[in-house]
Amino acid sequence: MTQALYRKWRPLLWDEVVSQEHIIQTLKNAVATNRVAHAYLFSGPRGTGKTTAARLLAKAVNCLNSDVTKHPCNECAHCVAVNENRFMDLIEIDAASNNGVDDVRDLKEKINFAPSQGTYKVYIVDEVHMLSTGAFNALLKTLEEPPPHAIFILATTEIHKIPATVLSRCQRHEFRRVPLGEITRRLNEICKSEGIDADAEALNAIARQSSGGMRDAISLLDQLASTGGKITIELAQTVLGTATSQSVIALVQAIIDNQPGTGLDEIHHALDGGADARALARQVVDYLRNILLIQMGNGEQVEVPADTRAQMTQHAKSLSTHDVLRMMRAFNAAVTDARGGWSPSLGLELAFAEMLEQPAQMEVVSAPRAASRASAPPASQAESSRTQPPVSQTPVNQMESKAGGSPISFEAVVKVWKQISAIVKHKDPNVAALLNSGKLTEIRDGVLILSFASDILQGKFNRPESLELTRKAIHEALGVDLPVQAIVAGGKSTLPAHVKPDGMVAAANQLGGEIVDIQ
């Protein structure tokens, strides 16, 4: 029977372990200085090297090489025995199937016997979080004071399930997800050695699908290699059940263009082509995450083909950060939505339909009402808010703009705000994105007030060119000259309407000053 690739390519030396240098260096130093702890706890995502590091430590403490800095040597009788799974003093226990008190008691009885071959008996307890409460309690004393010849290495993917009493008795090491580049490099190395013909784009897709788990990535490569032909991106997407990048791009574009028919067609086309609904949702979230990175100035972290990057950059300009975050939450929920059990596409359809609703940031309240809503609601109201959809509030402020002598109510601005945003977007998408990040608040002394969540957003919008462009868009939509000013929601930096946002008083206010008197 052919050996699985992930077992065949399991690291046999410290230096072969990928992306866990912070742990490997500590363990190497502990072996070299004879300061190995009696109990370790390795935690982290699956497939990141926990069991591999545990086996390497077991091999290192029992290595026969006279030079301790070379442990494990991978050549002595003990190292070879560990590699061939016949070293009697390495005991691997699956806590998922041996999780009772009796199992731990049996372990405690056997642990007192001296090692058969090596210097230490090493117990690797995998998925230790599966032990029962009674089993954990039975293990505590042994963990705290094991025999001098015994070492415990506990491994878990769910550290939060480990009792604090156990954590305090172990030296803890947190394993990280393996970066995409490291996984791709390792897959390339395996393909060259095994004679597997694979496209670079296909290997990149496998690495992304593995979500930072090296073992998962190698297993997926093994699965695709068993087809016998060249591993192309099309084959990878078909076998793995992932959607093509074009389907994801088209779906996001349908949301931007508010085209429900087009978006639903893309979802069903991808699913009919063999894509898994949850995998498609994950790809949408991954695509949106890359858009967010571009918006935040971290585009260099986005590892995609040039044409996909160009499309992402365009979408980053068309969407506000608020909308990207909202979309990410909706499609991420679709990944685990239990309502889609009988209909695979339901979670995706619900997320897509939710995105076509009026954006959350367009809910408008006046400043006084916003302040009252910030206070804790009565219990009955809180319960009601969880069972009913959000309803946009009609602003009570109806002050008239005195600018240009043309009266205009706040409600009139609210009614055409989408049209105003569209006019701005046509001329400058970046300013439109800022508009979508702010909230209409009120008309104060003939000036339209927009509130933003941070000083940074407020400062960007209060630039003269942004204010002028918005003012002209309002004039085009309503035929009135209505100045605009940005404030920070709930902050001290709110300026009187007649103070220029780019003037000296505004600058002093943004640096921490406070207006105490106006003459």
N, C-alpha and C positions, 0 to 999 in steps of 0.2 A: 504494500500500500504506500502511495506517495505521501511524503511528509508535508504537512501544511507549510506554506511559505513563512507565516509569522513565527512558527516554531523553528524552522530551519535558519531564519535570519535573526533569531533572538540574540542580543549582545552577549558575548562571552567574556568581555573585558570591560573595565571601568570606562575607558575612553570611547567605547562604542555606543554608550548610552547617549541619546540625543536630547538636548535642551533641558537637562536637569543638573547642570553643572554645580548649582548652589548646594545640591544634596550630595552628589558624587564626591566632590572635593572634601566635604565634611566626613563622609564615611571613609575615604582613603586615608585621611589624616588620623582618624580614630584607630584604624588598623595599624598604621605605621608607628604610632606612639603607644600602642597597647592600651588605649582608652575606650574600648568598645563598651557600650552600655549594655545592661542586662535586658532591656526591653525597648523596642522601637515601635512607633506607630506611623505607617506610611499612608497618607490620604491623598486623594485627588481623583480626577476623571479617569474613566476606564481607558486602558490601552496606552497609558503614559509612562509605564515602566516600573510600577510598584513591585510586582512579583519578580521582575527581572533584577531589580536592585537588591531585593531580599536574597535571591539566590546567589548573586555576586558577593554579598556580604558573608553569607554562609560559606561560600567557597574560599573567600579571603581569610577568614579566621581559622580555617582548617588547612590552609595551604602549607606544603612542606618545604617550599623554597626558603633557603637560608637568609635571603634578602627580603626583609619585611616590606620594603618599599615596592616590591614587585608582586605582592599578593593581590589577587590571585595570579599565578604564573601561567595557568592553563596547560601546564605540561606535567606536573607531578601526579602521582597516583590518585590523590584525593580530588584534585581539580578535574581530572579525567572522569572519575567516578561520578562527580556531581553533574558534569555535562551529559553523561550517559544515563542519568537517573537511577543510579544503583549505589549511591552513598547512603549508608544506613543511618547516619546521624543527622540527616536532613529530613525532617518530617513536615510534610505539607498537609494542612488540615483545611477542609472546606467547611466553614462555619455555617453555611446555608443548610447543609445536610447533617451536621454534627453540632447542633446548637442547644442541646439539653444539659441539665446539671450532671447527669450520669456520664455524658461524654467528657466533661471537664474533670470530673472525679477520676475517670480512667486515665486521662492525661496526667493528672497530678501524681497518680501512683507510679506511672512509668518514668516520669521525669527524674526520679531519684536514682535510677540506674545509670551507671557511668557510660560514657560514649563507647561505642563498639569499635569505631575506626579512628575517628579524629580526636581533636582536643575539645571541641564543643559539640553539644547537641543543639541544633538550631530548629526551632519550631516556627514555621510560617503559617499563620492563621489568616486565610483569605476571607474576604467579606465578613469581617469580624462583627460588624454591626448587626448581623443576623442572630447573634447569640441572644438567648433569653435573659431576662433580668436575673433569674436565679443562677444561670451559667456565668454571667458577669460577676456576680457576688462570689461565686465559688472560685473564680479565677484571681480575685483581687490579691489575696495573700501570696499566692505563687508569683504573681507579677511583681510584687513589692520585694519579696525575698526569695528569688529562685536559687536553686543550687548553683555553685560557682561554675559548673560545666554547662549551664543552660542559658540560651539566649532566645528571647521571644521577639518575633517580628510580626506585628499585626497590620493587616492591610484592609482599607475600606474606601469605598466611593462615597460614603455618606457619613462624614465626620460628625454631623450634628446628632447622630443617633448613638454616639459613644458616650457613656456616663462620664461625668467629670472625675469620678474616683479612678477610672481607668486612665483618662488623659493625664492625670497628675503623676502617674507611675511610669509613664513612657516618655522617651525622647521623640518628639514629634517632627515629622518632615512632610511638607506640603508639595506634592508634585504638580507641575503646571501643564497646561495643554501645549502640545508641540506646534510651533509656528508652521504656517502653510509652506514656506520656503524649505524648511527642513524636511517636511514630509515628502515634498516633491523631489528633493535631492535624493532622499533615501529610495524612493520608488524608481528613480532613474538608475540608481546604482544596482538595484535588484534586477531591473529589466536587462541591463547590459550583461550582468553575470548569468542570468537564467536564459538569455536569448529570446526575450519577449519583445516583440515589435509593438511599440505604443507611441501614439502622438503625444506631444508635449501638452496640448490642450486637454487631452483625455486624462493624463496624469494629474493635471491641475484640478480637473473636475472631481477626480477620486479623492484628492487631498481635501478639497472643500467639503465633500460629503462626509468625510471621517470626523469632522468637527474637533480637530486637534488630537485625535487618538491614533497613534502610529500603528498599533495592532489592527485597528479597524481598517486603516488605509491599505495595509499589506493584505488583509483578508479580502478586501474588495478587488485588489489587483489580481489576487489568486483566482477569484471567481470569474473575472473577465478573461484572464489568460486561458481558462479552461474551455473557452469557446473555440480555441484553436486558430483563430485568424488574427489579423492586426487589430489592435485596440484603438479604435477611432473615437472621436468625441460623440458621434452619432450612436455607436455601439454602447459607449459608457452611459449615455443618457437613456437609452432603451432598457438596458439591463438594470441600471440603478433606479429607474423610475423617476428621473429628474426631468424638468422641463427645459426646453432650449432657452437661451438668454433672450432671443427675440420675442418669445411669448411673454416673458416678464416685462421687457421694455414696452411692448405693445399694451400690456395691462396697465402699467403706470401711466402711459400716455393717454389711455382712455379715461383715466381718473382726472388727469389735468384738463382734457378736452370736454369732460362731462358727457361722455358717450357711453351710456349704459349698455346698449346693444353690442357695440364693438367689444367692450370689456368682457361681457358674458360669453360672447363667441370665442374669445381668446382662451378663457378658462376651459370651456368645453372642448375646444380644439386640442388643447394640451392634454387634457384627461383622456380624450378619445385616442390620442396618439400613444398612450401608455404611461403618461406621467402620473406619479402618485400625488394625491391632493395635498397631503401634508408636506411632501418634498417641494411641491410648487410654492406653497405658502412660505416655507423656509427660504426658498430662493428669492422670493419677493422681499422678505425681510432683509436678506443679505444684500440685495441690490439697493434697498433704501438706506441701509447702514452705510454703504459706500457713498451714496449721495450726501448723507449727513457728514461723513468725513471730509468730503470736498467742500461743503458749506463751511465747515469749521477750520478750513485751512490745512487739513491733513491729507490732502489728495495723494501724497507720495506713498501712503499706506495702502492705497487701493491697487491690487494686483489683478488687472483685467486687460484684455486686448485693447489696442488703440481705438478701434471703432466703438467698442462698448464704453470706453472711458469718455469719448466725445459725446456720446448720448447721455451718459451720467452727468457730465458737466452742464449740458443743456437743461436737463431736468432739475439740476441743482439751482439753476437760475429761475426756473419757472415755478418752483415750489418754495414756500416758506419753511423755515426750520420747524415751526409749530406743526405744520401739516405733515411733514416727513415723520415726526415723532408720533403723531396721531395714526398715521398709516402703519407704522411699524408695530404699534401696540395692537391694532386691529388684526393684522395678518399674523402676528405672533400668537394671538389668542386662537386663530383658526387652526394652528398646528395641534393644539390640544383640546379643541372643541368637541366635547362628547356628543353634542347634538347632531354631528355629521356621521354618526355610526351607520345609520341606515341609508344615508345619501352622501357619498364621499365629497361631492362638490358643495354641500350646503355651507360649510364653514367658510369656504372661499367666497361664495356668493354673498353671504351675510357681511363679510368684511368689505367686499367691494361696494355693496349697496350702502353700507355705513359711510364710506368715503364720499359718496355722491351727495350725502346730506349737507346741509349748510354747515360750513366750518365752525368749529367750537369758538374760535376767537371772534366770530362775528356776533356773538351774543352781546347785546348792548344794554348797559344799565347806566343810570345816572350816577354821579359821584356819591350823593347822599344814600341812594339805594344800595350801591356797592358796599358802602361802609356798614349799613345795617345788615347786609347779607353776610358780611365777614364774621359777624358774631355767631355763636353757636345756636342753631335752630332748635326749637322744642323737639322732643322725641317723636311726636306725631308727625311733624313736618319732615324730620329726617327720614322716617320710615316711608313717607310719601314720595320723597325725592328718589328713593331707591327703586320704586316700583313704577314711576312714570318718567317718560322721556323729558329732557330739558326743554323748556319753553322760553323763547326770547321774550324779555321783559320790555314793555313799552316805556321809554324814558319819560319821566315827568317834567324834565327841563325843556321848556319850549321858548327859551330866550331868543330874541330876534337879533340877527346880524345887523349892525349899524354901518358896516363897511359898505361904501358905495351907495348908501341910502336904499339898499334893496333888502327888505325884510325876508328872513328865511328861518323856518323852524328847524329844530334839531331833528324832529321826526322826518322832515322832508329830506334831510341829508342821509338819514338811515335808509330810507326807501331806495335811494339811488346809489348807495355806497358801492354795490357790486359794479355798477356801471362806471363809477369813478375809478375804482381799482383797475378795471379793464383798460380804461384810457391810459392810466399811468403805466400799466404793464406793457402796453403797446410801445410806449416811448422809452421806458427803462424798467426791465424786469426786476432789477435789484431794489429799486425804490418800492415797487409793488410788493415785493417779498417783505419789506419792512412794514408796509401798510397792513399786510395780513398778520403780522406779528403783534400789532398794536390793537387797542380797543377804543372805539368811539366812546367818549365820556360825557361831554356836554358842549354847549356853546356858551362861552363866558366872555362878557364884554365885547361881543362881536368877533370872537376868535374861537375856532373849532379846536377843541382839546382832544388829543389822543394820548392814552396812557400806555406805557411800555413796562415790561417786567424788570428791566435792568438799565443801569446808567449807560451801558455800551450801546444798546439799541436806541435809547433816547438820543444819545450823542450823534449816532449815525443819521437818524432821521432829521435832527435839527440843523443839518447842514443847509445853507441857503439854497442850493440847487434842488434839494429834495423838497423843501418847503414850497419853493416857487412852482415846481412841477405839479405838486398836489393842488396848490391854489388854482393853477390854470385848468386842471382837470375838473375841479369843482365848478369853475366858471363855465366850462364847456358843457357840463351836465345840467347845471341849474341856472346859468345865466346871471350869477351873482358873484361878487368879489368877496370871498370869505377866507381870511388868513387862517393859517394852521399853526399849532404849536404842540410839541411833544413834552410830556412830563413822565416822571417815574411813578408808577402806581404805588401809593402808600408811602412815598419818600418825601424828604424835606425839600427836594429840589424843584418843587412846583413854583413857577414864576408868574408874577402878574402878567396879564395879557399884553400890556403895552411895553413890556421889557423885551428887547430883541434877544432871541435865543442864541445868537452868535456874538453878542456884545460882551463888554467887560463885566457887567453885573451877573450875567448868566455864567460866565467862566468862573467868577469868584464863588457863585452859588454851588457849582458842580465840584469845586475843590473843597467843599465843606462849610462854606459860609452860609449864613442864614439871614434873610431879610427881616429886620425887626421894625422898620418904620418906613413909610412912603410919604414924601412931601411934594 
